[in-house]
């Protein structure tokens, strides 16, 4: 097999992978984007209701900022796995899963620090 044949095979496989990724992205966006937009709209409406309830009779700018800061703090804690759950993420089995994921994917996961 000559160098030309190897290059052609590599280019062909690269083009197929790019087409596969683009096609997958189009399908994934068509399936997930409408739900994401709807959930964001619901979140904004719910946040406005919380602001109205908790900020009644308080300076609106200060209270709204504090409520948003708390929501961000809570979301960050939840995303890092330290809030709202009783089981630790990195007990032995969680650590074993992380090590296996690292080994097979070759990437590190966000630990939350």
C-alpha positions as a LaTeX table, in Angstrom:
\begin{tabular}{lrrr}
\hline
Residue & $x$ (\AA) & $y$ (\AA) & $z$ (\AA) \\
\hline
Unk1 & 0.00 & 0.00 & 0.00 \\
Unk2 & 1.51 & 3.30 & $-1.04$ \\
Unk3 & 1.63 & 6.59 & 0.78 \\
Unk4 & $-1.02$ & 8.00 & $-1.55$ \\
Unk5 & $-3.47$ & 5.22 & $-0.63$ \\
Unk6 & $-2.94$ & 5.76 & 3.10 \\
Unk7 & $-3.49$ & 9.50 & 2.74 \\
Unk8 & $-6.64$ & 8.96 & 0.71 \\
Unk9 & $-8.00$ & 6.52 & 3.29 \\
Unk10 & $-7.20$ & 8.97 & 6.13 \\
Unk11 & $-8.89$ & 11.86 & 4.31 \\
Unk12 & $-11.93$ & 9.70 & 3.51 \\
Unk13 & $-12.29$ & 8.62 & 7.15 \\
Unk14 & $-11.83$ & 12.20 & 8.33 \\
Unk15 & $-14.57$ & 13.42 & 6.00 \\
Unk16 & $-16.91$ & 10.65 & 7.17 \\
Unk17 & $-16.30$ & 11.57 & 10.82 \\
Unk18 & $-16.96$ & 15.26 & 10.10 \\
Unk19 & $-20.19$ & 14.43 & 8.25 \\
Unk20 & $-21.26$ & 12.14 & 11.11 \\
Unk21 & $-20.58$ & 14.88 & 13.69 \\
Unk22 & $-22.42$ & 17.54 & 11.70 \\
Unk23 & $-25.41$ & 15.26 & 11.12 \\
Unk24 & $-25.47$ & 14.30 & 14.80 \\
Unk25 & $-25.30$ & 17.94 & 15.85 \\
Unk26 & $-28.26$ & 18.84 & 13.63 \\
Unk27 & $-30.36$ & 15.97 & 15.01 \\
Unk28 & $-29.38$ & 16.66 & 18.63 \\
Unk29 & $-30.18$ & 20.35 & 18.28 \\
Unk30 & $-33.55$ & 19.61 & 16.68 \\
Unk31 & $-34.46$ & 17.28 & 19.55 \\
Unk32 & $-33.07$ & 19.21 & 22.54 \\
Unk33 & $-33.27$ & 22.92 & 21.68 \\
Unk34 & $-37.06$ & 23.39 & 21.92 \\
Unk35 & $-37.06$ & 21.80 & 25.38 \\
Unk36 & $-34.13$ & 23.96 & 26.48 \\
Unk37 & $-35.89$ & 27.14 & 25.34 \\
Unk38 & $-39.10$ & 26.15 & 27.13 \\
Unk39 & $-37.27$ & 25.27 & 30.35 \\
Unk40 & $-35.41$ & 28.58 & 30.29 \\
Unk41 & $-38.69$ & 30.44 & 29.85 \\
Unk42 & $-40.22$ & 28.53 & 32.78 \\
Unk43 & $-37.16$ & 29.29 & 34.91 \\
Unk44 & $-37.34$ & 33.02 & 34.21 \\
Unk45 & $-41.05$ & 33.06 & 35.06 \\
Unk46 & $-40.45$ & 31.12 & 38.29 \\
Unk47 & $-37.59$ & 33.42 & 39.27 \\
Unk48 & $-39.85$ & 36.44 & 38.76 \\
Unk49 & $-42.44$ & 34.84 & 41.06 \\
Unk50 & $-39.83$ & 34.19 & 43.74 \\
Unk51 & $-38.58$ & 37.75 & 43.47 \\
Unk52 & $-42.12$ & 39.06 & 43.83 \\
Unk53 & $-42.75$ & 36.88 & 46.88 \\
Unk54 & $-39.44$ & 37.28 & 48.73 \\
Unk55 & $-38.73$ & 40.89 & 47.81 \\
Unk56 & $-42.09$ & 42.35 & 48.82 \\
Unk57 & $-41.48$ & 45.54 & 50.80 \\
Unk58 & $-37.69$ & 45.47 & 50.31 \\
Unk59 & $-35.49$ & 47.51 & 47.99 \\
Unk60 & $-36.11$ & 45.70 & 44.68 \\
Unk61 & $-32.61$ & 45.94 & 43.24 \\
Unk62 & $-30.85$ & 44.72 & 46.39 \\
Unk63 & $-33.27$ & 41.88 & 47.05 \\
Unk64 & $-33.31$ & 40.69 & 43.43 \\
Unk65 & $-29.49$ & 40.67 & 43.35 \\
Unk66 & $-29.28$ & 38.73 & 46.62 \\
Unk67 & $-31.85$ & 36.21 & 45.37 \\
Unk68 & $-29.90$ & 35.72 & 42.12 \\
Unk69 & $-26.65$ & 35.36 & 44.07 \\
Unk70 & $-28.23$ & 32.69 & 46.26 \\
Unk71 & $-29.62$ & 30.88 & 43.22 \\
Unk72 & $-26.15$ & 30.87 & 41.62 \\
Unk73 & $-24.54$ & 29.71 & 44.86 \\
Unk74 & $-27.09$ & 26.91 & 45.19 \\
Unk75 & $-26.69$ & 25.86 & 41.54 \\
Unk76 & $-22.90$ & 25.80 & 41.83 \\
Unk77 & $-23.10$ & 23.69 & 44.99 \\
Unk78 & $-25.53$ & 21.29 & 43.33 \\
Unk79 & $-23.40$ & 21.02 & 40.17 \\
Unk80 & $-20.31$ & 20.21 & 42.22 \\
Unk81 & $-22.24$ & 17.52 & 44.09 \\
Unk82 & $-21.94$ & 18.95 & 47.61 \\
Unk83 & $-25.53$ & 20.01 & 48.20 \\
Unk84 & $-28.92$ & 18.30 & 48.38 \\
Unk85 & $-27.57$ & 14.78 & 48.53 \\
Unk86 & $-26.71$ & 12.54 & 51.42 \\
Unk87 & $-24.23$ & 10.30 & 49.64 \\
Unk88 & $-20.72$ & 11.54 & 48.93 \\
Unk89 & $-19.68$ & 11.57 & 45.29 \\
Unk90 & $-16.18$ & 10.26 & 45.88 \\
Unk91 & $-16.69$ & 7.31 & 48.15 \\
Unk92 & $-14.90$ & 4.15 & 46.99 \\
Unk93 & $-17.40$ & 3.27 & 44.25 \\
Unk94 & $-17.63$ & 6.85 & 43.00 \\
Unk95 & $-13.85$ & 7.04 & 42.89 \\
Unk96 & $-13.72$ & 3.72 & 41.04 \\
Unk97 & $-16.22$ & 5.02 & 38.48 \\
Unk98 & $-14.22$ & 8.25 & 38.07 \\
Unk99 & $-10.98$ & 6.32 & 37.59 \\
Unk100 & $-12.65$ & 4.10 & 34.97 \\
Unk101 & $-14.06$ & 7.12 & 33.16 \\
Unk102 & $-10.68$ & 8.80 & 33.21 \\
Unk103 & $-9.02$ & 5.67 & 31.89 \\
Unk104 & $-11.47$ & 5.11 & 29.04 \\
Unk105 & $-12.08$ & 8.72 & 28.02 \\
Unk106 & $-8.66$ & 10.13 & 28.77 \\
Unk107 & $-10.18$ & 13.24 & 30.27 \\
Unk108 & $-10.77$ & 14.56 & 33.74 \\
Unk109 & $-14.24$ & 15.31 & 34.99 \\
Unk110 & $-15.13$ & 18.47 & 36.85 \\
Unk111 & $-14.60$ & 17.65 & 40.49 \\
Unk112 & $-16.08$ & 20.88 & 41.78 \\
Unk113 & $-13.08$ & 22.81 & 43.02 \\
\hline
\end{tabular}
